[in-house]
């Protein structure tokens, strides 16, 4: 599975400006760091009330990474 594409597709479905969504990926062994960058006006939509959307995104990404035997960290910037 391509974790970068999964995160990008999820974020693009949520935000108003899908063209400004970028995901940077760095991998070290079985650990994967994904940095999600969105437009400043879309930060609230990606984070959600009390961080609920961000937690849900991280949970989905952890499940997808677990299927590949990897650990994932999602940072929203």
C-alpha positions in Angstrom: 0.0 0.0 0.0 1.2 3.5 -0.7 0.6 5.4 2.5 1.4 8.7 1.0 -1.4 8.4 -1.6 -3.9 7.2 1.0 -3.3 10.2 3.3 -3.4 12.6 0.3 -6.7 11.2 -0.9 -8.2 11.5 2.6 -7.1 15.1 3.0 -8.2 16.1 -0.5 -11.7 14.8 0.3 -12.0 17.0 3.4 -10.5 20.4 2.4 -11.8 23.2 0.2 -8.6 23.6 -1.7 -7.5 20.1 -2.7 -4.8 21.5 -5.1 -2.8 22.8 -2.1 -2.6 19.4 -0.3 0.9 18.0 -0.2 2.3 15.0 1.6 6.0 14.6 2.3 7.2 11.1 3.2 10.4 10.0 4.9 11.1 6.4 5.8 13.6 5.0 8.3 13.5 1.3 8.6 10.0 0.3 9.4 9.0 3.8 10.6 7.3 6.1 8.2 6.9 9.9 8.8 4.2 11.6 6.8 3.9 15.4 6.8 0.6 16.7 5.6 0.6 20.3 4.4 -2.7 22.1 3.6 -3.8 25.6 2.9 -4.0 27.8 6.1 -7.8 28.1 5.7 -8.2 24.4 5.6 -6.3 23.6 8.8 -9.5 23.7 10.9 -11.2 21.2 8.6 -8.3 18.7 8.8 -7.9 19.0 12.6 -11.6 19.2 13.5 -13.2 20.0 16.8 -10.9 19.0 19.6 -8.7 17.2 17.1 -11.3 14.5 16.3 -10.7 14.5 12.6 -6.9 14.5 13.0 -7.2 11.5 15.4 -9.4 9.7 13.0 -6.9 10.3 10.1 -4.1 9.0 12.3 -6.1 5.9 13.2 -6.8 5.1 9.6 -3.2 5.6 8.6 -2.0 3.4 11.5 -4.3 0.6 10.3 -3.1 0.9 6.7 0.6 0.9 7.9 0.0 -2.0 10.1 -1.1 -4.1 7.1 2.3 -3.5 5.7 4.1 -4.2 9.0 5.2 -0.6 9.4 4.7 2.2 12.0 3.4 5.6 10.8 3.5 9.0 12.3 1.3 11.7 10.8 2.2 15.3 11.3 -0.2 18.0 10.2 1.5 21.3 9.3 
